[in-house]
Amino acid sequence: MSGEYQAAETLISNALSEADASDHSSADALSQAILGVLLQKMAQSRGINDLKSFIDFQLEHLDTEEIVVTRGC
C-alpha cells in the first residue's frame, strides 16, 4: 500500500472510530460526508467523466486485498 493510501486509511479509520464513539454523529454519516467533500475537491482538478471512471474502477476492485497505485515514471 502506498504512503498516501496508508495515511488516508489511518485518518479515516480514526475519524470513523471517533464518530462511532460520539453521541452526535455516526460513522455512516461521516463516511458520506467525507466522500462528498472528497468528490467536490477532486472535481476541482478532474473532469466528471474522469471521476466516474475512477469511482467505477474502485468499485470493481473492492474485493481485492490491496489497492495498487501506479505512478508514471
C-alpha contacts under 8 A as a table, 3 or more apart, distances in Angstrom:
res1	aa1	res2	aa2	distance
1	M	5	Y	6.24
1	M	6	Q	6.37
1	M	66	E	6.57
1	M	67	I	6.65
1	M	68	V	6.67
1	M	69	V	7.73
2	S	5	Y	5.33
2	S	6	Q	6.23
2	S	68	V	7.76
2	S	69	V	6.86
3	G	6	Q	5.06
3	G	7	A	6.05
4	E	7	A	5.14
4	E	8	A	6.14
5	Y	8	A	5.02
5	Y	9	E	5.99
6	Q	9	E	5.03
6	Q	10	T	6.20
7	A	10	T	5.21
7	A	11	L	6.17
8	A	11	L	5.16
8	A	12	I	5.97
9	E	12	I	5.37
9	E	13	S	5.88
10	T	13	S	5.23
10	T	14	N	6.09
11	L	14	N	5.36
11	L	15	A	6.18
12	I	15	A	5.03
12	I	16	L	6.01
13	S	16	L	5.21
13	S	17	S	6.11
14	N	17	S	5.16
14	N	18	E	6.24
15	A	18	E	5.14
15	A	19	A	6.17
16	L	19	A	4.94
16	L	20	D	6.12
16	L	26	S	7.59
16	L	27	A	4.82
16	L	30	L	6.88
16	L	31	S	7.41
17	S	20	D	5.15
17	S	21	A	6.27
17	S	27	A	7.13
18	E	21	A	5.09
18	E	22	S	6.23
19	A	22	S	5.11
19	A	24	H	7.79
19	A	25	S	5.31
19	A	26	S	4.99
19	A	27	A	5.23
19	A	30	L	7.05
20	D	23	D	7.84
20	D	25	S	6.87
20	D	26	S	5.09
20	D	27	A	5.34
22	S	25	S	5.77
22	S	26	S	7.23
23	D	26	S	8.00
25	S	29	A	6.93
25	S	30	L	7.25
26	S	29	A	5.34
26	S	30	L	6.16
27	A	30	L	5.04
27	A	31	S	5.91
28	D	31	S	5.04
28	D	32	Q	6.36
29	A	32	Q	5.24
29	A	33	A	6.26
30	L	33	A	4.95
30	L	34	I	6.01
31	S	34	I	5.14
31	S	35	L	6.17
32	Q	35	L	5.18
32	Q	36	G	6.08
33	A	36	G	5.09
33	A	37	V	6.12
34	I	37	V	5.27
34	I	38	L	6.04
35	L	38	L	5.11
35	L	39	L	6.08
36	G	39	L	5.22
36	G	40	Q	6.29
37	V	40	Q	5.11
37	V	41	K	6.19
38	L	41	K	5.04
38	L	42	M	5.98
39	L	42	M	5.03
39	L	43	A	5.94
39	L	51	L	7.89
40	Q	43	A	5.14
40	Q	44	Q	6.75
41	K	44	Q	5.48
41	K	45	S	7.64
42	M	45	S	5.72
42	M	46	R	5.94
42	M	51	L	7.69
43	A	46	R	4.94
43	A	47	G	6.11
43	A	48	I	6.66
43	A	51	L	7.30
44	Q	47	G	7.97
46	R	50	D	6.25
46	R	51	L	6.65
47	G	50	D	5.18
47	G	51	L	6.31
48	I	51	L	5.03
48	I	52	K	6.14
49	N	52	K	4.98
49	N	53	S	6.12
50	D	53	S	5.10
50	D	54	F	6.16
51	L	54	F	4.99
51	L	55	I	6.09
52	K	55	I	5.11
52	K	56	D	6.02
53	S	56	D	5.10
53	S	57	F	6.12
54	F	57	F	5.17
54	F	58	Q	6.24
55	I	58	Q	5.06
55	I	59	L	6.13
56	D	59	L	5.14
56	D	60	E	6.10
57	F	60	E	5.17
57	F	61	H	6.36
58	Q	61	H	5.26
58	Q	62	L	6.19
59	L	62	L	5.33
60	E	63	D	7.76
61	H	64	T	5.58
61	H	67	I	7.77
64	T	67	I	7.10
